[in-house]
Amino acid sequence: MHQFYLPHLVADQVAQKPVEYTFDEQESKHIAKVLRLQKGDLIRITDGEGFLYEATVVEPHIKETLVRIANPVADPNLPACQLHVAIAPTKNPDRMEWFVEKATEAGVDQITLLLCEHSERPRLKTDRLERIAIAALKQSKRSRLPRINPMVQFDRFVDTPTAGDKFIAWCESSSRAFLPHQLTPGNHATLLIGPEGDFSIREVEMAQKSGYIPTGLGNYTLRTETAGLAACFIFNHVNHR
């Protein structure tokens, strides 16, 4: 079943009374012309907060498609533990867009852009990243849209209290620790991924003072965006999600 995203839905209200909604021209064209859905066909909608809704096409039209939305259900596959990846944007923005797309498909729950001492990109707008995440959410049929936080200074981020396990992936670490062996199944986790030039010694020391544990993602040096995605898969494997 094809999935669409409507962030303003309120599950309790829809449960009491079905609501009608008219899609904008872009989504309407996709429904009526690309998918060729007909009156009475069913689609699935997510609010991005973990609820799924059943919607019936009332009037398909390439400019304004009307649907009736009902039967909200909490996604039974939504895991209780969440992964937060704080990552320094790459110099090439295309690689960060790739990461956001694939991490969304892999089920990351939150992404924060980090400004580090060795960062090569001090600014990156989140609006395009959010649109990419929405498209990946619909394609992968997940129900929770990851929160994408704007750029924040490394120092400020590590000083912010965080629930669950906390790790810093540092290329120069002499530790033989491996992330799958350090994660606690069922716990939330926050993982710091540095820029192409890696974290500075000062940043690593600051993170450790704030409770972050050095970790490794394997025996090889990964690109920033690859490291972020590897963390998603490792977290999923440990938590069977």
Backbone torsions as a table, in degrees:
resi	resn	phi	psi	omega
1	MET	NA	135.2	-178.2
2	HIS	-71.8	142.6	-175.9
3	GLN	-116.3	142.6	178.0
4	PHE	-130.0	166.8	-173.8
5	TYR	-122.5	124.2	174.6
6	LEU	-133.7	105.7	-171.9
7	PRO	-76.0	-15.5	-173.0
8	HIS	-90.2	-0.5	-177.4
9	LEU	-68.6	144.2	176.2
10	VAL	-119.6	114.2	-171.7
11	ALA	-56.7	-44.6	-177.8
12	ASP	-61.4	-39.3	-179.6
13	GLN	-70.1	-42.6	-179.6
14	VAL	-67.1	-32.7	178.5
15	ALA	-63.9	-34.2	-179.6
16	GLN	-78.9	-35.2	-178.0
17	LYS	-153.7	123.0	177.3
18	PRO	-57.2	148.0	-179.4
19	VAL	-120.2	152.5	175.7
20	GLU	-104.2	144.7	-177.8
21	TYR	-142.9	140.0	177.4
22	THR	-106.7	118.0	178.9
23	PHE	-70.5	152.0	177.5
24	ASP	-71.0	177.1	-173.5
25	GLU	-63.1	-38.5	-178.8
26	GLN	-63.0	-49.5	179.8
27	GLU	-71.0	-35.6	179.3
28	SER	-63.1	-40.7	178.3
29	LYS	-64.3	-38.1	178.6
30	HIS	-64.3	-41.4	-178.4
31	ILE	-70.1	-50.7	-170.6
32	ALA	-83.9	-34.2	-174.7
33	LYS	-101.9	-45.2	-176.9
34	VAL	-78.5	-51.8	-178.5
35	LEU	-83.7	-18.8	-179.8
36	ARG	56.0	41.6	178.4
37	LEU	-74.3	148.0	-176.4
38	GLN	-114.0	168.1	176.2
39	LYS	-56.4	130.5	-179.2
40	GLY	94.8	-12.4	178.0
41	ASP	-69.7	151.5	-178.7
42	LEU	-102.3	142.7	171.0
43	ILE	-131.0	166.5	177.5
44	ARG	-113.7	141.6	-179.8
45	ILE	-126.1	142.0	172.3
46	THR	-119.3	147.7	176.0
47	ASP	-92.8	0.9	-179.4
48	GLY	78.5	0.7	-178.1
49	GLU	-114.6	11.5	177.0
50	GLY	105.2	3.1	177.9
51	PHE	-109.6	144.4	177.1
52	LEU	-116.8	143.6	-176.6
53	TYR	-128.8	148.4	173.9
54	GLU	-96.2	130.8	-179.8
55	ALA	-128.7	140.8	179.1
56	THR	-110.0	132.1	176.9
57	VAL	-71.1	118.3	-179.7
58	VAL	-91.7	-45.6	-177.8
59	GLU	-146.3	97.8	179.1
60	PRO	-75.3	134.5	179.0
61	HIS	-157.6	142.5	-174.9
62	ILE	-67.7	-16.3	178.8
63	LYS	-107.4	-36.8	-178.2
64	GLU	-144.4	103.3	178.2
65	THR	-101.5	124.6	-179.1
66	LEU	-96.1	132.7	176.5
67	VAL	-129.9	156.8	175.0
68	ARG	-112.7	124.7	-172.4
69	ILE	-107.7	132.9	-178.0
70	ALA	-154.1	179.5	171.0
71	ASN	54.1	60.6	175.6
72	PRO	-68.8	139.5	179.4
73	VAL	-138.4	132.8	174.7
74	ALA	-67.1	131.7	-177.8
75	ASP	-59.3	114.6	-177.7
76	PRO	-69.6	-16.2	-178.7
77	ASN	-93.9	1.5	-176.8
78	LEU	-74.3	120.3	-178.0
79	PRO	-74.0	152.2	179.9
80	ALA	-77.3	-36.2	-179.2
81	CYS	-85.0	147.7	-174.4
82	GLN	-125.9	150.7	178.9
83	LEU	-113.4	129.6	177.1
84	HIS	-115.8	116.8	177.5
85	VAL	-105.6	118.1	175.1
86	ALA	-102.9	117.3	-166.7
87	ILE	-135.4	139.6	177.7
88	ALA	-81.0	123.2	-178.6
89	PRO	-59.1	143.2	178.5
90	THR	-75.8	160.0	178.6
91	LYS	-60.6	-40.5	176.9
92	ASN	-88.1	112.5	-177.0
93	PRO	-63.6	-23.8	179.4
94	ASP	-61.1	-34.8	-179.1
95	ARG	-70.8	-33.4	177.2
96	MET	-73.1	-35.2	176.0
97	GLU	-64.4	-39.0	176.4
98	TRP	-61.3	-44.1	180.0
99	PHE	-60.1	-46.7	-178.4
100	VAL	-61.0	-42.4	179.2
101	GLU	-61.8	-51.4	-175.2
102	LYS	-72.1	-36.1	178.5
103	ALA	-66.6	-36.2	176.1
104	THR	-63.1	-45.2	177.2
105	GLU	-60.8	-34.6	-178.7
106	ALA	-81.6	-6.3	173.0
107	GLY	95.5	19.9	175.3
108	VAL	-59.4	145.6	-175.4
109	ASP	-100.7	-28.0	-178.9
110	GLN	-154.2	139.5	177.6
111	ILE	-127.6	127.8	174.2
112	THR	-118.1	134.2	177.6
113	LEU	-85.9	125.4	-176.1
114	LEU	-103.0	135.8	171.8
115	LEU	-102.0	110.9	-175.5
116	CYS	-110.7	171.1	-179.6
117	GLU	-61.9	-34.6	-178.0
118	HIS	-99.9	12.9	-178.5
119	SER	-63.8	137.7	176.6
120	GLU	-99.6	-7.5	176.8
121	ARG	-130.4	101.7	-176.1
122	PRO	-80.0	-11.9	-178.6
123	ARG	-140.2	142.7	174.9
124	LEU	-158.6	121.2	-179.5
125	LYS	-73.9	144.4	-176.5
126	THR	-93.4	-11.1	-174.0
127	ASP	-62.4	-43.1	178.9
128	ARG	-68.6	-38.8	178.1
129	LEU	-61.6	-37.6	179.0
130	GLU	-65.9	-39.7	177.8
131	ARG	-65.2	-39.0	177.5
132	ILE	-64.2	-41.5	179.0
133	ALA	-63.0	-40.0	178.7
134	ILE	-62.9	-44.9	179.0
135	ALA	-61.7	-40.4	179.0
136	ALA	-68.6	-35.4	177.2
137	LEU	-60.8	-46.1	-179.0
138	LYS	-67.0	-42.9	-177.2
139	GLN	-65.5	-41.3	-175.7
140	SER	-84.7	-9.0	179.7
141	LYS	63.1	31.4	172.1
142	ARG	-82.8	164.4	-174.0
143	SER	-112.2	-10.4	-178.9
144	ARG	-118.6	120.0	179.5
145	LEU	-81.8	127.8	179.4
146	PRO	-65.9	143.3	174.5
147	ARG	-81.1	129.7	178.5
148	ILE	-111.5	110.8	-175.9
149	ASN	-90.9	145.4	179.8
150	PRO	-66.4	169.4	-177.7
151	MET	-57.2	136.7	179.1
152	VAL	-138.3	145.5	177.5
153	GLN	-62.5	139.8	-179.6
154	PHE	-54.0	-47.1	-177.7
155	ASP	-57.2	-44.2	-178.0
156	ARG	-66.9	-38.6	-177.6
157	PHE	-65.3	-48.7	-175.4
158	VAL	-69.5	-18.6	176.4
159	ASP	-82.0	-10.1	-179.1
160	THR	-84.0	128.1	179.5
161	PRO	-58.3	137.8	-178.4
162	THR	-135.4	135.6	-180.0
163	ALA	-80.7	148.3	173.7
164	GLY	87.7	-162.0	-179.3
165	ASP	-75.3	149.5	-178.7
166	LYS	-134.7	128.9	-176.1
167	PHE	-135.8	152.1	172.8
168	ILE	-125.0	119.9	178.9
169	ALA	-85.8	109.7	-172.2
170	TRP	-124.2	120.1	-175.0
171	CYS	-62.9	-33.5	-173.7
172	GLU	-87.9	2.1	-178.0
173	SER	-64.2	136.0	176.5
174	SER	-84.9	-5.6	-179.0
175	SER	-68.3	140.9	176.8
176	ARG	-94.1	10.0	-179.4
177	ALA	-61.6	145.8	-177.9
178	PHE	-128.2	129.3	-171.3
179	LEU	-48.9	-44.0	-179.4
180	PRO	-58.7	-27.4	-178.9
181	HIS	-85.7	-11.1	-176.4
182	GLN	-103.2	-26.7	-179.5
183	LEU	-65.5	142.7	174.9
184	THR	-98.6	113.1	-179.1
185	PRO	-53.5	134.0	179.4
186	GLY	89.6	-9.8	179.5
187	ASN	-92.7	146.8	167.6
188	HIS	-63.0	157.1	178.2
189	ALA	-145.0	143.4	172.8
190	THR	-120.9	131.0	-178.2
191	LEU	-126.9	129.9	177.7
192	LEU	-95.0	127.9	177.3
193	ILE	-119.9	124.7	-174.5
194	GLY	-86.1	178.2	179.8
195	PRO	-77.7	-178.7	-179.6
196	GLU	-56.7	-32.5	179.6
197	GLY	-86.8	6.0	179.4
198	ASP	68.4	172.7	176.8
199	PHE	-72.2	153.0	172.9
200	SER	-80.0	162.2	177.3
201	ILE	-59.0	-40.6	-180.0
202	ARG	-61.1	-41.9	-179.5
203	GLU	-66.0	-40.5	178.9
204	VAL	-62.8	-44.6	179.7
205	GLU	-63.4	-41.0	179.0
206	MET	-63.9	-42.3	179.5
207	ALA	-63.5	-41.9	-179.4
208	GLN	-65.2	-37.0	176.5
209	LYS	-64.7	-26.5	179.0
210	SER	-91.1	7.1	174.7
211	GLY	98.8	5.4	178.3
212	TYR	-81.8	136.1	-176.4
213	ILE	-103.8	128.6	176.4
214	PRO	-60.0	140.8	-178.5
215	THR	-144.4	164.9	176.2
216	GLY	-123.1	154.0	-179.3
217	LEU	-112.3	10.5	-179.9
218	GLY	144.3	-173.2	-175.6
219	ASN	-88.7	-4.9	-175.2
220	TYR	-119.6	158.7	178.9
221	THR	-84.1	121.1	-177.0
222	LEU	-101.3	151.2	170.2
223	ARG	-63.2	159.0	-177.9
224	THR	-54.3	-50.9	-176.0
225	GLU	-69.6	-31.9	177.6
226	THR	-68.7	-39.6	178.0
227	ALA	-61.9	-42.4	178.6
228	GLY	-61.8	-41.7	-180.0
229	LEU	-71.2	-38.2	177.3
230	ALA	-59.5	-39.2	178.4
231	ALA	-61.0	-38.9	178.8
232	CYS	-62.1	-45.9	-178.1
233	PHE	-68.0	-38.9	178.4
234	ILE	-63.7	-45.1	179.1
235	PHE	-60.6	-43.1	178.9
236	ASN	-62.6	-42.3	-178.6
237	HIS	-63.8	-45.3	-179.1
238	VAL	-63.8	-34.9	-176.2
239	ASN	-100.8	7.6	177.6
240	HIS	52.8	44.2	-179.1
241	ARG	-118.2	NA	NA
